[in-house]
Amino acid sequence: MTRQIRGLIRFSMGLLVGLALMTSCSGDQAADAEVGQLTMTLETTSPLATYRLRDALFEIRGPEQQDVSSEDYPVGDPTISVDLATGSYQVTLLSGWRMEHSANGQPFTPIEAALVSPNPSEVTIVVNEVTAMTFVFVVNGSLINFGPGTLSIDIDVNEISLLSIDLPSTTLEIEGPWVNFTATIVNPNGTLFAVAIETWIDQGAVSHQSAMGNVVCETQLPQGTLPPGTCTSLSGLLAARNFPGVGGTLVPGPATARFELWLREPPYGNKIIHLDQVQLPVTLVAAPSCGNNVAEGPEFCDGTDLGAETGTTCADEGYTGGTLGCNATCDDFDFTGCTGGPTGWTCRASYYGGADGCDCGCGALDPDCADGTVASCGFCSEQGSCNSSACPGDINPTQNWLCDGGSGGGSYMDAGVGDGGP
């Protein structure tokens, strides 16, 4: 299992508001105006590293309109101050920002980060009060809080862990069905939104994406919501599929199933930051191919190969002779080569008077039936029945061994798999 530490970094822009007196140049007149000071602290130091926000352009809209850039201030000076009239404001961090960090006194280098708090953010400047506004970023590191107005640091390590994957089977058919899995995720801190699990099948240089789906921690929560605590995601899909135009082909043999935990753009957008991943060894097998005379996978039989029933004869199935075969869909015997069954009976001979329930549409009255009415029927669509749907279907109401035609029908060779019987 690959384990990575992920976290949240919180930049709180403190709004320090005071009362100022604006005077004219001559000093003869005074115009009273209540103003506040917007103070933004965009750098902090934790025991793990120093983080700073760069190329950050804040769009401030309200009673006044201003655009404030972090790059208009000296690098290393983490405080930006702007005088604003009191009132309600909307502050937007525009795209193009980047995060840097420095650990152990080393030069600042870029670090992957994603803004996950509401943007724009609403705030009200009130005279003689300090109002805190927080932009929250997910980064590879720790939880760091920039306090309002002046620098205050609250440190916590938030390890978002994809703890385990419950995969029912580690054998996957190439081009086979989807396999459901559950994932256990641990989130020690605040709620995240639009969290998804992406699945991959890796085999040497070949890597094919299987699926991506939002985590479902609780049915009452919106999909993709990852609350604090332990989440057992209720849904997930994995399959070994080849895709046209994608390099490489998956082949039978050992491979790796990769489960990646991602934060996405809400609600179902692009991936924005990788949180964790788990890898499990799997075995890829060729999907069964009906008609190749090899009973494989879920096939009951295939052509001349009767699978687990090899050695079974027509006599074992209630006939006097002939050759037992496999049907065209590889899911049951084909009795057309058997001889000596009950007179007129078109269904499986062993069902005739087999004390297994009343079989109808089979060309002769089953001794197991109480009478010849359709009300007596227990099974109406066994292989060989003239009816191919559930009872009563097209079974004759008073002669239940016959059909009236219509939506039912079918022959001994092409009728569907039965709805009962041993």
Stockholm file with secondary structure:
# STOCKHOLM 1.0

chainA/1-422         MTRQIRGLIRFSMGLLVGLALMTSCSGDQAADAEVGQLTMTLETTSPLATYRLRDALFEIRGPEQQDVSSEDYPVGDPTISVDLATGSYQVTLLSGWRMEHSANGQPFTPIEAALVSPNPSEVTIVVNEVTAMTFVFVVNGSLINFGPGTLSIDIDVNEISLLSIDLPSTTLEIEGPWVNFTATIVNPNGTLFAVAIETWIDQGAVSHQSAMGNVVCETQLPQGTLPPGTCTSLSGLLAARNFPGVGGTLVPGPATARFELWLREPPYGNKIIHLDQVQLPVTLVAAPSCGNNVAEGPEFCDGTDLGAETGTTCADEGYTGGTLGCNATCDDFDFTGCTGGPTGWTCRASYYGGADGCDCGCGALDPDCADGTVASCGFCSEQGSCNSSACPGDINPTQNWLCDGGSGGGSYMDAGVGDGGP
#=GR chainA/1-422 SS CCCCCCEEEEEEEEEECCCCEEECSSSSCEEECCEEEEEEECEEECSSCEEEEESCEEEEESSSEEEEEGGGSCTTCCEEEEEEESEEEEEEECTTCEEEEECTTCCCEEECEEECSCSSEEEEECTTCEEEEEEEEEESSCBEECCSSSCCCCCBCCCCEEEEEECSCSEEEBTCCCEECEEEEEECSSCBSSEEEEEEEEETTEEEEEEEEECCSCTTSCTTCBCSEEEEESCCEECBCCCTTSSCCCCSEEEEEEEEEEEESTTTCCEEEEEEEEEEEEEEECCCCTTSSCCCTTCSCBTTBCGGGTTCCTGGGTCSEECCEECTTSSSEECTTEECCSTTCCSCGGGTTCSSCCBCSSSSCCTTSSSSSGGGCSBSCCTTCSCCSSSSTTBCSSCTTSBCCSSCCCCTTTCCCCSSCC
#=GC SS_cons         CCCCCCEEEEEEEEEECCCCEEECSSSSCEEECCEEEEEEECEEECSSCEEEEESCEEEEESSSEEEEEGGGSCTTCCEEEEEEESEEEEEEECTTCEEEEECTTCCCEEECEEECSCSSEEEEECTTCEEEEEEEEEESSCBEECCSSSCCCCCBCCCCEEEEEECSCSEEEBTCCCEECEEEEEECSSCBSSEEEEEEEEETTEEEEEEEEECCSCTTSCTTCBCSEEEEESCCEECBCCCTTSSCCCCSEEEEEEEEEEEESTTTCCEEEEEEEEEEEEEEECCCCTTSSCCCTTCSCBTTBCGGGTTCCTGGGTCSEECCEECTTSSSEECTTEECCSTTCCSCGGGTTCSSCCBCSSSSCCTTSSSSSGGGCSBSCCTTCSCCSSSSTTBCSSCTTSBCCSSCCCCTTTCCCCSSCC
//
